[in-house]
Amino acid sequence: MNDAIRARGPWQLAFERLSRDRWAIAATAAIGIIILVAVFAPLIAAAIEHPPEAQYRETGLSPSGIPVGPSRLFLFGTDGLGRDILVRIAYGARVSLIVGVLASGLAVAFGALVGIVAAWFGGAIDTILSRLMDVVLSLPFLVFALALVAIVGPSLTISIVVIAFFSWATVGRVVRAQALSIREQEYIRAARSMGAGSMRIMFVEILPNVAATLIVYATLLIPSSIAFEATMSFLGLGVVPPTPSWGNMLADSIAFYKVAWWFVAFPGAALVGTTLAFNILGDSVRDAFDPRHDQTIVVDADKEKDS
Amino acid sequence: MTESLLRVEHLVKHFPTTARDFFRSGQHVHAVDDVSLDVRRGETLGLVGETGCGKSTLARCIIRLERLTSGRVVFEGHDISSLSDSELRPYRRRMQMVFQDPYGSLNPRRRVGSIIGDPFEIHGMASGAELRRRVQDLMDLVGLNPEHYNRFPAQFSGGQRQRIGIARAIALRPDLLICDEPVSALDVSIRAQILNLLRELQRELRLTMIFISHDLSVVRHVSDRIAVMYLGKVIEIAPGANLFEHARHPYTRALLSAIPIPDPDLDSAREQIVLSGDPPSPIEPPSGCRFHPRCPRAERICGVDEPPLIERLLDSRDHLAACHFPVADGEALVREKSAT
């Protein structure tokens, strides 16, 4: 009897829905491969015996100094300095994943904090925080990033901070809106009547109710953070060469795109593939937490058929 | 006379209808207007009235979920009406509330065990295994299976959820339990169970209760005394039996006549009073007696002079009514219009 009606929490339900979603499984598998490549990048380099920053002027460049294409020696070809693109992509995955996960994690944590605090306290605190979010959302990203990097110099840490800084406000707004409606619920009143303080109400009562939104945003912010990082590295504001990142590899490839397609194609494919996988997973996670979202689409399709 | 546990003195609560700005001085909903009550230790005070008459607001003011516009709430001789949240905490332990909506009053994302354990955690009374044991004792006490400790509220029925709410409210053995329409969201078949549970708990834990409902028959079942509210005011208060036998206020009479009687012969024999019109807007309440626009007995004075809540006719000091022309025993509500 007890097994028949098993207690399933909302998280468990969401996970079960997710595990039935083929797209989600495919995306998770792809992300798993990318993570493995990133983690074992040094092993890959050791196996091929091509360190990421080693330049092969003899074998990796044609006599006229043009990169060589994919071959048995260089599976993905070489770049303008005769370095192995496969190894550099593997190392670049580390940068992308670290930036993606850390920046989106920071952004979600800070956005949640600001959103909940603004909604719970209301009044002047809400006004100040909401206007602050408006300001952040209206700042020109590139100009700000350029200015900041000009002052403190490019680095991985700065990239993460800048990306998180430009992402948290979106999360903050959504969380604030949700928390505003949660705050009017009777269970919040019940908590207050028992003597719960603001801290407890914000983090024990409200936070679990916005957690699903936070998970969805975290997954959806990872690909955009990765793309952000690539953009910054492309413009020379992110990871400092010779450390490989997909963004600075693409920047280097510009000079050679007419003669060396592999130089553009492989880092570009890695970037697009990774962001695509995270985006698909993010969409699936959202659907898993909000199954109604799925049904509305079905209903709409039926209506269209009828008319 | 038994000592009073809680005194409400001239409590007023107005809500602004719109945010005040430069152009409007702002209108106010007069949710509770000058209510004074005395709740005696160990009794159950029923609070009845139509939807929107201010019963729930009064309860929330007593438990200080709302700031009072004016007036005082005195709990065991201490004025708690202007205490800050932290100063209120010791009193929160002793006054608890059971909420109306068994769905909205439990956080859907938290497990039942941790919801019921909240009061212990908030007041630092128990933790770990001790907390779990006490929560399971409580679940047992209110008739829930203690093994369902780890379930979510969505996995319980309405009646079970209300039991969870009750368990949470009595966790700290409060002196005063305010029940805000605890059964009106439940199926009729479940109501009696919850009402009986509340009565048992009251006996066992020697609770003082304020029981709010719009349903007179429910209130009669549990209350020692009953206060009737209309448009933010208490218009009659009396021991339960007295109120049912000797209602003085025309509005109380009308309410009583609306209770269905299951016997059709008796039902058709009695006087049916159907009030005309809707309750007036609490934004601009009528002058004088607030009931006068709908009252079949109203005369000119009723629109001018607000009748005080005092003993009427030959009633005891326990039976107060606010009416210029109280209804005597056996008298018909609608009088022959005196020629004027």
Interface residues (C-beta under 8 A of the other chain):
Chain A: A7 G9 P10 Q185 E186 Y187 R189 A190 A191 R192 S193 M194 G195 A196 G197 R200 V204 E205 P208 N209 A211
Chain B: R60 I63 L65 D85 S86 L88 R89 R92 R93 Q96 M97 F99 Q100 D101 G104 S105 L106 N107 P108 R109 R110 R111 D118 P119 I122 H123 H148 N150 R151 F152 Q155 G165 R168
